[in-house]
Amino acid sequence: MAIHLYQLSEELIFPHPNMTLDEPEGLLAFGGDLSVERLVLAYQHGIFPWYSEGEPILWWSPDPRMLLYPDKYHVSTSFRKFLRKTHFFVTLNKDFDAVIDACAHIPRNDSGTWITEDMKNAYKALHKSGYAHSIEVWMDDSLVGGLYGVAVGTAFCGESMFHKATNASKLAMYCLVQHMKQHGGAFIDCQMHTPHLSSLGAMTVPKKQFLRELERSQKHSFYPDTWMEKIIFSRSKHNRLIY
């Protein structure tokens, strides 16, 4: 059976996110480029690129959507104990390039990655333009975990995370949630359902609801200093939490 898929041109425009295929579910369009302007436009409309090396750029908008609202975030008893004892410290936007490079090298079942060199370069450009942000988890001078994503309006669209030490990626997510709470963030778009995200309090919502909430979030913006490079989690020498 033939698949009729919208092909993007040089013009900065996307079809409506509801015009996705039923199979593969959520696929909206192909082609175009990974310019900063096109990526920002995509995220503002609930669309993201996801493709493998050797494929054309594929654009997706799945239904339902997995969202994590900061006030619904669940902290397990075991993780609370970890927070009281850990000597990791966490930074914001200290080393975006290292985080996305680490995410690209996560071992996968098919030995491949969707974070191609072109994708890495595109998101590094997004970071330099003030849209993409990273959270880094450190053990002394070693980067042991982190995540990155794109902020549009007061929403944060998560892209990928990694860990090289137990609980490191969980700590990155915890700090992102706390940061969103402090700065009036609306929600974290986790894109696709996973059992792990569900355990943290994330929930699936119909795409129509997601698009309404995303549009609402575009009417506001984070303060300019929200994403300034800084330490966002550490402990003092007296073992008191600094956040």
ZADO-1210 file (C-alpha; in nm, 4 decimals, padded with zeros to 6 digits):
<atoms>
<atom x="00.0000" y="00.0000" z="00.0000" code="MET" pos="1"/>
<atom x="00.1367" y="00.3398" z="-00.0981" code="ALA" pos="2"/>
<atom x="00.2058" y="00.5964" z="00.1739" code="ILE" pos="3"/>
<atom x="00.1338" y="00.9595" z="00.0881" code="HIS" pos="4"/>
<atom x="00.3525" y="01.1758" z="00.3096" code="LEU" pos="5"/>
<atom x="00.3882" y="01.5547" z="00.3091" code="TYR" pos="6"/>
<atom x="00.7281" y="01.6693" z="00.1811" code="GLN" pos="7"/>
<atom x="00.8683" y="01.9907" z="00.3263" code="LEU" pos="8"/>
<atom x="01.0117" y="02.2533" z="00.0960" code="SER" pos="9"/>
<atom x="01.2481" y="02.5413" z="00.1655" code="GLU" pos="10"/>
<atom x="00.9515" y="02.7394" z="00.2940" code="GLU" pos="11"/>
<atom x="00.9255" y="02.7419" z="00.6740" code="LEU" pos="12"/>
<atom x="00.5906" y="02.5702" z="00.7106" code="ILE" pos="13"/>
<atom x="00.4595" y="02.2408" z="00.8503" code="PHE" pos="14"/>
<atom x="00.1297" y="02.0635" z="00.7909" code="PRO" pos="15"/>
<atom x="-00.1055" y="02.0667" z="01.0899" code="HIS" pos="16"/>
<atom x="00.0111" y="01.8181" z="01.3584" code="PRO" pos="17"/>
<atom x="-00.3201" y="01.6328" z="01.3253" code="ASN" pos="18"/>
<atom x="-00.2308" y="01.5321" z="00.9684" code="MET" pos="19"/>
<atom x="-00.0136" y="01.2391" z="01.0775" code="THR" pos="20"/>
<atom x="-00.0166" y="00.8878" z="00.9370" code="LEU" pos="21"/>
<atom x="-00.1895" y="00.6030" z="01.1169" code="ASP" pos="22"/>
<atom x="00.1023" y="00.3764" z="01.0262" code="GLU" pos="23"/>
<atom x="00.3683" y="00.4473" z="01.1265" code="PRO" pos="24"/>
<atom x="00.1671" y="00.6317" z="01.3908" code="GLU" pos="25"/>
<atom x="00.2615" y="00.9924" z="01.4394" code="GLY" pos="26"/>
<atom x="00.4692" y="01.0417" z="01.1233" code="LEU" pos="27"/>
<atom x="00.3822" y="01.3836" z="00.9795" code="LEU" pos="28"/>
<atom x="00.6297" y="01.4847" z="00.7085" code="ALA" pos="29"/>
<atom x="00.9762" y="01.4383" z="00.5638" code="PHE" pos="30"/>
<atom x="01.2460" y="01.6587" z="00.4188" code="GLY" pos="31"/>
<atom x="01.3299" y="02.0182" z="00.4943" code="GLY" pos="32"/>
<atom x="01.6331" y="02.0980" z="00.7049" code="ASP" pos="33"/>
<atom x="01.7475" y="02.1236" z="01.0659" code="LEU" pos="34"/>
<atom x="01.7925" y="02.4990" z="01.0789" code="SER" pos="35"/>
<atom x="01.7343" y="02.6791" z="01.4072" code="VAL" pos="36"/>
<atom x="01.4300" y="02.8547" z="01.2627" code="GLU" pos="37"/>
<atom x="01.2667" y="02.5322" z="01.1415" code="ARG" pos="38"/>
<atom x="01.3364" y="02.3436" z="01.4639" code="LEU" pos="39"/>
<atom x="01.1912" y="02.6226" z="01.6792" code="VAL" pos="40"/>
<atom x="00.8809" y="02.6350" z="01.4592" code="LEU" pos="41"/>
<atom x="00.8455" y="02.2576" z="01.4871" code="ALA" pos="42"/>
<atom x="00.8646" y="02.2523" z="01.8674" code="TYR" pos="43"/>
<atom x="00.6228" y="02.5428" z="01.8933" code="GLN" pos="44"/>
<atom x="00.3683" y="02.3206" z="01.7156" code="HIS" pos="45"/>
<atom x="00.4382" y="01.9918" z="01.8919" code="GLY" pos="46"/>
<atom x="00.6540" y="01.8437" z="01.6156" code="ILE" pos="47"/>
<atom x="01.0025" y="01.6946" z="01.6443" code="PHE" pos="48"/>
<atom x="01.2575" y="01.5280" z="01.4123" code="PRO" pos="49"/>
<atom x="01.3465" y="01.1605" z="01.4585" code="TRP" pos="50"/>
<atom x="01.5281" y="00.9550" z="01.1997" code="TYR" pos="51"/>
<atom x="01.8310" y="00.7303" z="01.1532" code="SER" pos="52"/>
<atom x="02.1494" y="00.7752" z="00.9531" code="GLU" pos="53"/>
<atom x="02.0825" y="00.7358" z="00.5805" code="GLY" pos="54"/>
<atom x="01.7132" y="00.8282" z="00.6081" code="GLU" pos="55"/>
<atom x="01.5550" y="01.1599" z="00.5069" code="PRO" pos="56"/>
<atom x="01.4652" y="01.3910" z="00.7951" code="ILE" pos="57"/>
<atom x="01.1391" y="01.2579" z="00.9405" code="LEU" pos="58"/>
<atom x="00.9034" y="01.4769" z="01.1456" code="TRP" pos="59"/>
<atom x="00.6688" y="01.3337" z="01.4103" code="TRP" pos="60"/>
<atom x="00.3764" y="01.4338" z="01.6310" code="SER" pos="61"/>
<atom x="00.2511" y="01.1211" z="01.8134" code="PRO" pos="62"/>
<atom x="-00.0864" y="01.0721" z="01.9771" code="ASP" pos="63"/>
<atom x="-00.1204" y="01.0396" z="02.2721" code="PRO" pos="64"/>
<atom x="00.1590" y="01.2497" z="02.4202" code="ARG" pos="65"/>
<atom x="00.3523" y="01.1818" z="02.7406" code="MET" pos="66"/>
<atom x="00.3661" y="01.4894" z="02.9670" code="LEU" pos="67"/>
<atom x="00.5173" y="01.5439" z="03.3090" code="LEU" pos="68"/>
<atom x="00.3613" y="01.8284" z="03.5072" code="TYR" pos="69"/>
<atom x="00.6045" y="01.9575" z="03.7731" code="PRO" pos="70"/>
<atom x="00.3483" y="01.9374" z="04.0533" code="ASP" pos="71"/>
<atom x="00.2685" y="01.5740" z="03.9625" code="LYS" pos="72"/>
<atom x="00.6293" y="01.4562" z="03.9825" code="TYR" pos="73"/>
<atom x="00.6714" y="01.1573" z="04.2156" code="HIS" pos="74"/>
<atom x="00.9820" y="01.1050" z="04.4289" code="VAL" pos="75"/>
<atom x="01.0196" y="00.7506" z="04.5583" code="SER" pos="76"/>
<atom x="01.1314" y="00.6749" z="04.9126" code="THR" pos="77"/>
<atom x="01.4548" y="00.5187" z="04.7896" code="SER" pos="78"/>
<atom x="01.5357" y="00.8235" z="04.5777" code="PHE" pos="79"/>
<atom x="01.4708" y="01.0555" z="04.8712" code="ARG" pos="80"/>
<atom x="01.7337" y="00.8607" z="05.0634" code="LYS" pos="81"/>
<atom x="01.9705" y="00.8983" z="04.7688" code="PHE" pos="82"/>
<atom x="01.9138" y="01.2760" z="04.7641" code="LEU" pos="83"/>
<atom x="02.0101" y="01.3002" z="05.1311" code="ARG" pos="84"/>
<atom x="02.3370" y="01.1152" z="05.0822" code="LYS" pos="85"/>
<atom x="02.4615" y="01.1816" z="04.7300" code="THR" pos="86"/>
<atom x="02.7797" y="01.3750" z="04.6647" code="HIS" pos="87"/>
<atom x="02.6909" y="01.4382" z="04.3018" code="PHE" pos="88"/>
<atom x="02.6406" y="01.7983" z="04.2041" code="PHE" pos="89"/>
<atom x="02.4332" y="01.9263" z="03.9161" code="VAL" pos="90"/>
<atom x="02.4815" y="02.2153" z="03.6761" code="THR" pos="91"/>
<atom x="02.2692" y="02.3905" z="03.4188" code="LEU" pos="92"/>
<atom x="02.4044" y="02.4615" z="03.0694" code="ASN" pos="93"/>
<atom x="02.7647" y="02.4080" z="03.1730" code="LYS" pos="94"/>
<atom x="02.8555" y="02.1614" z="02.8956" code="ASP" pos="95"/>
<atom x="02.5730" y="02.1092" z="02.6452" code="PHE" pos="96"/>
<atom x="02.8055" y="01.9596" z="02.3842" code="ASP" pos="97"/>
<atom x="02.9296" y="01.6892" z="02.6219" code="ALA" pos="98"/>
<atom x="02.5734" y="01.5932" z="02.7182" code="VAL" pos="99"/>
<atom x="02.4443" y="01.5505" z="02.3635" code="ILE" pos="100"/>
<atom x="02.7623" y="01.3670" z="02.2636" code="ASP" pos="101"/>
<atom x="02.7130" y="01.1272" z="02.5565" code="ALA" pos="102"/>
<atom x="02.3457" y="01.0749" z="02.4674" code="CYS" pos="103"/>
<atom x="02.4482" y="00.9887" z="02.1121" code="ALA" pos="104"/>
<atom x="02.6728" y="00.7091" z="02.2385" code="HIS" pos="105"/>
<atom x="02.4198" y="00.5317" z="02.4613" code="ILE" pos="106"/>
<atom x="02.4354" y="00.1571" z="02.3798" code="PRO" pos="107"/>
<atom x="02.1207" y="00.0563" z="02.1900" code="ARG" pos="108"/>
<atom x="01.9780" y="-00.2780" z="02.0824" code="ASN" pos="109"/>
<atom x="02.0329" y="-00.2046" z="01.7135" code="ASP" pos="110"/>
<atom x="02.3785" y="-00.0534" z="01.7767" code="SER" pos="111"/>
<atom x="02.2560" y="00.2654" z="01.6094" code="GLY" pos="112"/>
<atom x="02.1467" y="00.6105" z="01.7164" code="THR" pos="113"/>
<atom x="01.8978" y="00.8710" z="01.5999" code="TRP" pos="114"/>
<atom x="02.1325" y="01.1441" z="01.7269" code="ILE" pos="115"/>
<atom x="02.3337" y="01.1694" z="01.4070" code="THR" pos="116"/>
<atom x="02.6152" y="01.4159" z="01.3483" code="GLU" pos="117"/>
<atom x="02.3709" y="01.6458" z="01.1693" code="ASP" pos="118"/>
<atom x="02.1310" y="01.6252" z="01.4658" code="MET" pos="119"/>
<atom x="02.4104" y="01.7007" z="01.7126" code="LYS" pos="120"/>
<atom x="02.5242" y="02.0014" z="01.5133" code="ASN" pos="121"/>
<atom x="02.1658" y="02.1272" z="01.4799" code="ALA" pos="122"/>
<atom x="02.0945" y="02.1092" z="01.8533" code="TYR" pos="123"/>
<atom x="02.4290" y="02.2624" z="01.9399" code="LYS" pos="124"/>
<atom x="02.3240" y="02.5551" z="01.7186" code="ALA" pos="125"/>
<atom x="01.9881" y="02.5618" z="01.9015" code="LEU" pos="126"/>
<atom x="02.1779" y="02.5803" z="02.2301" code="HIS" pos="127"/>
<atom x="02.3918" y="02.8703" z="02.1099" code="LYS" pos="128"/>
<atom x="02.0715" y="03.0451" z="02.0019" code="SER" pos="129"/>
<atom x="01.9253" y="03.0125" z="02.3529" code="GLY" pos="130"/>
<atom x="01.6592" y="02.7474" z="02.2866" code="TYR" pos="131"/>
<atom x="01.8219" y="02.4140" z="02.3758" code="ALA" pos="132"/>
<atom x="01.9442" y="02.3499" z="02.7299" code="HIS" pos="133"/>
<atom x="02.1270" y="02.0837" z="02.9232" code="SER" pos="134"/>
<atom x="02.1512" y="01.9579" z="03.2781" code="ILE" pos="135"/>
<atom x="02.4761" y="01.7916" z="03.3829" code="GLU" pos="136"/>
<atom x="02.5384" y="01.5574" z="03.6759" code="VAL" pos="137"/>
<atom x="02.8953" y="01.5462" z="03.8033" code="TRP" pos="138"/>
<atom x="03.0984" y="01.3252" z="04.0314" code="MET" pos="139"/>
<atom x="03.4020" y="01.5379" z="04.1084" code="ASP" pos="140"/>
<atom x="03.5242" y="01.6398" z="03.7601" code="ASP" pos="141"/>
<atom x="03.3551" y="01.3543" z="03.5731" code="SER" pos="142"/>
<atom x="03.0276" y="01.3914" z="03.3847" code="LEU" pos="143"/>
<atom x="02.8181" y="01.0924" z="03.4943" code="VAL" pos="144"/>
<atom x="02.4697" y="01.1841" z="03.3722" code="GLY" pos="145"/>
<atom x="02.2538" y="01.4467" z="03.2138" code="GLY" pos="146"/>
<atom x="01.9751" y="01.5415" z="02.9784" code="LEU" pos="147"/>
<atom x="01.8950" y="01.8004" z="02.7145" code="TYR" pos="148"/>
<atom x="01.5872" y="01.9460" z="02.5506" code="GLY" pos="149"/>
<atom x="01.4286" y="02.2541" z="02.3987" code="VAL" pos="150"/>
<atom x="01.2396" y="02.5302" z="02.5801" code="ALA" pos="151"/>
<atom x="00.9532" y="02.6950" z="02.3921" code="VAL" pos="152"/>
<atom x="00.7290" y="02.9336" z="02.5819" code="GLY" pos="153"/>
<atom x="00.7121" y="02.7863" z="02.9325" code="THR" pos="154"/>
<atom x="00.7242" y="02.4247" z="02.8124" code="ALA" pos="155"/>
<atom x="01.0366" y="02.2091" z="02.8074" code="PHE" pos="156"/>
<atom x="01.0553" y="01.9461" z="02.5340" code="CYS" pos="157"/>
<atom x="01.2835" y="01.6695" z="02.6562" code="GLY" pos="158"/>
<atom x="01.4979" y="01.4982" z="02.3958" code="GLU" pos="159"/>
<atom x="01.7392" y="01.2498" z="02.5533" code="SER" pos="160"/>
<atom x="01.9224" y="01.1599" z="02.8740" code="MET" pos="161"/>
<atom x="02.2097" y="00.9358" z="02.9768" code="PHE" pos="162"/>
<atom x="02.3789" y="00.7998" z="03.2868" code="HIS" pos="163"/>
<atom x="02.7143" y="00.6459" z="03.3663" code="LYS" pos="164"/>
<atom x="02.6433" y="00.6100" z="03.7387" code="ALA" pos="165"/>
<atom x="02.3406" y="00.4837" z="03.9290" code="THR" pos="166"/>
<atom x="02.0647" y="00.7456" z="03.9710" code="ASN" pos="167"/>
<atom x="02.2528" y="01.0072" z="03.7691" code="ALA" pos="168"/>
<atom x="01.9844" y="01.0511" z="03.5011" code="SER" pos="169"/>
<atom x="01.7122" y="01.0390" z="03.7683" code="LYS" pos="170"/>
<atom x="01.8892" y="01.3233" z="03.9474" code="LEU" pos="171"/>
<atom x="01.9044" y="01.5216" z="03.6226" code="ALA" pos="172"/>
<atom x="01.5283" y="01.4830" z="03.5795" code="MET" pos="173"/>
<atom x="01.4641" y="01.5700" z="03.9458" code="TYR" pos="174"/>
<atom x="01.6641" y="01.8908" z="03.9049" code="CYS" pos="175"/>
<atom x="01.4854" y="01.9793" z="03.5821" code="LEU" pos="176"/>
<atom x="01.1494" y="01.9417" z="03.7581" code="VAL" pos="177"/>
<atom x="01.2624" y="02.1578" z="04.0516" code="GLN" pos="178"/>
<atom x="01.3960" y="02.4174" z="03.8079" code="HIS" pos="179"/>
<atom x="01.0650" y="02.4215" z="03.6218" code="MET" pos="180"/>
<atom x="00.8776" y="02.4663" z="03.9498" code="LYS" pos="181"/>
<atom x="01.0963" y="02.7580" z="04.0523" code="GLN" pos="182"/>
<atom x="01.0583" y="02.9381" z="03.7204" code="HIS" pos="183"/>
<atom x="00.6937" y="02.8779" z="03.6357" code="GLY" pos="184"/>
<atom x="00.7380" y="02.5978" z="03.3829" code="GLY" pos="185"/>
<atom x="00.4129" y="02.4541" z="03.2477" code="ALA" pos="186"/>
<atom x="00.5144" y="02.0957" z="03.1692" code="PHE" pos="187"/>
<atom x="00.7865" y="01.8689" z="03.0344" code="ILE" pos="188"/>
<atom x="00.7020" y="01.7057" z="02.7024" code="ASP" pos="189"/>
<atom x="00.8374" y="01.3504" z="02.7260" code="CYS" pos="190"/>
<atom x="00.6987" y="01.2626" z="02.3807" code="GLN" pos="191"/>
<atom x="00.6481" y="00.8854" z="02.4094" code="MET" pos="192"/>
<atom x="00.5200" y="00.6647" z="02.6925" code="HIS" pos="193"/>
<atom x="00.7649" y="00.4567" z="02.8972" code="THR" pos="194"/>
<atom x="00.7053" y="00.2695" z="03.2256" code="PRO" pos="195"/>
<atom x="00.9912" y="00.4652" z="03.3865" code="HIS" pos="196"/>
<atom x="00.8313" y="00.8008" z="03.3039" code="LEU" pos="197"/>
<atom x="00.4981" y="00.6749" z="03.4357" code="SER" pos="198"/>
<atom x="00.6669" y="00.5851" z="03.7649" code="SER" pos="199"/>
<atom x="00.7810" y="00.9482" z="03.7929" code="LEU" pos="200"/>
<atom x="00.4268" y="01.0782" z="03.7562" code="GLY" pos="201"/>
<atom x="00.4195" y="01.1469" z="03.3814" code="ALA" pos="202"/>
<atom x="00.0893" y="01.0799" z="03.2081" code="MET" pos="203"/>
<atom x="-00.0384" y="01.0342" z="02.8565" code="THR" pos="204"/>
<atom x="-00.2826" y="01.2926" z="02.7250" code="VAL" pos="205"/>
<atom x="-00.4643" y="01.3138" z="02.3893" code="PRO" pos="206"/>
<atom x="-00.2715" y="01.5113" z="02.1307" code="LYS" pos="207"/>
<atom x="-00.5537" y="01.7655" z="02.1033" code="LYS" pos="208"/>
<atom x="-00.5150" y="01.8431" z="02.4739" code="GLN" pos="209"/>
<atom x="-00.1373" y="01.8585" z="02.4415" code="PHE" pos="210"/>
<atom x="-00.1590" y="02.1028" z="02.1503" code="LEU" pos="211"/>
<atom x="-00.3983" y="02.3262" z="02.3450" code="ARG" pos="212"/>
<atom x="-00.1665" y="02.3327" z="02.6446" code="GLU" pos="213"/>
<atom x="00.1368" y="02.3887" z="02.4235" code="LEU" pos="214"/>
<atom x="-00.0348" y="02.6832" z="02.2542" code="GLU" pos="215"/>
<atom x="-00.1247" y="02.8254" z="02.5952" code="ARG" pos="216"/>
<atom x="00.2361" y="02.7908" z="02.7109" code="SER" pos="217"/>
<atom x="00.3530" y="03.0013" z="02.4131" code="GLN" pos="218"/>
<atom x="00.1689" y="03.3031" z="02.5525" code="LYS" pos="219"/>
<atom x="00.4288" y="03.3267" z="02.8296" code="HIS" pos="220"/>
<atom x="00.8028" y="03.2918" z="02.8475" code="SER" pos="221"/>
<atom x="01.0722" y="03.2196" z="03.1016" code="PHE" pos="222"/>
<atom x="01.2660" y="03.5121" z="03.2446" code="TYR" pos="223"/>
<atom x="01.5934" y="03.5759" z="03.0606" code="PRO" pos="224"/>
<atom x="01.8084" y="03.4490" z="03.3498" code="ASP" pos="225"/>
<atom x="01.6198" y="03.1183" z="03.3809" code="THR" pos="226"/>
<atom x="01.8719" y="02.9280" z="03.1705" code="TRP" pos="227"/>
<atom x="02.1929" y="03.0988" z="03.2813" code="MET" pos="228"/>
<atom x="02.4836" y="02.8620" z="03.3478" code="GLU" pos="229"/>
<atom x="02.4989" y="02.7772" z="03.7191" code="LYS" pos="230"/>
<atom x="02.5076" y="02.5050" z="03.9831" code="ILE" pos="231"/>
<atom x="02.1516" y="02.3958" z="04.0642" code="ILE" pos="232"/>
<atom x="02.2124" y="02.1100" z="04.3074" code="PHE" pos="233"/>
<atom x="02.4954" y="02.0488" z="04.5533" code="SER" pos="234"/>
<atom x="02.5672" y="01.9942" z="04.9183" code="ARG" pos="235"/>
<atom x="02.7719" y="02.2171" z="05.1448" code="SER" pos="236"/>
<atom x="03.0485" y="02.0856" z="05.3654" code="LYS" pos="237"/>
<atom x="02.7880" y="02.0610" z="05.6421" code="HIS" pos="238"/>
<atom x="02.5850" y="01.8254" z="05.4182" code="ASN" pos="239"/>
<atom x="02.3032" y="02.0738" z="05.3755" code="ARG" pos="240"/>
<atom x="02.1271" y="02.0767" z="05.0414" code="LEU" pos="241"/>
<atom x="02.1862" y="02.3856" z="04.8319" code="ILE" pos="242"/>
<atom x="01.9354" y="02.4463" z="04.5564" code="TYR" pos="243"/>
</atoms>
